[in-house]
């Protein structure tokens, strides 16, 4: 079983995140900065999310069994969903804390706050660099957490600089609310993508009608029905379909099947089950031509 390409990066990120969580928490107490203490809490959530993501990667390497024929690929989706929901909850906590600071501002040592904030920014940028570029929902969930904390560090730096220059501590809650809006929008998109997979909707990046056209345009194929398309996880699309053909030559049928699978590959579908039939199922929803297209309700999806 091959190692996940981001496994080493996740291990490094987990260690660095938990170490700096301690640094930032100590810095918050020493400088009297509630912003740093809050950001340390955000860092702790990040560390937990990264640890969950690493655990999901390790579990997903387990081979399928007779009772778990798909293996543990769905673990990454479940962990990513938890990460997204935790981030949404964290947004409300940050917002509540920020609103409270408008009425109860705290005195802080801006120089120390600025130094720790700059260090935090460097740490988060390093971790984001380690995790960037993955299509894996699990890694994306961890990456979103890190980006959120990177924005928090920027907010801490901006607030510290403003407090140092003007003495106006209201900069801290204002920046925090701006950070909440960015994190919330990203988290909602992540949760939506997870729900699309868990509810077994067709992948949002696959043109279903064009895919059907590509199948039915294969020479010898008269129609296709009982088409079911879903995603097992973020990088594995699966298709089941009944193919109607009057072809009787087994070698020709094998060639048709090979050509269909080749065409499906451009949609990221590398796992397909194609059942060839001489007569269409009576209870099928036939898609013989695009004069009767499948209703596309994905625009109204989650």
Secondary structure, DSSP 8 states (H G I E B T S, - for coil): ----TTHHHHHHHHHHHHHHHHHHHHHHHHHT-HHHHHHHHHHHHHHHHHHHHHHHHHHHTS---SS-TTTTTHHHHHHHHHHHHHHHHHHHHHHHHHHHHHHS-----HHHHHHHHHHHHHHHHHHHHHHTT---HHHHHHHHHHHHHHHHHHHHHHHHHHHHHH--TTHHHHHHHHHHHHHHHHHHHHHHHHHHHHTT---TTS-HHHHHHHHHTSTT--EEEEEEEEEEETTEEEEEEEEE-----HHHHHHHHHHHHHHHHTTTEEEEEEEEESS--TT----SSGGG-----GGG--
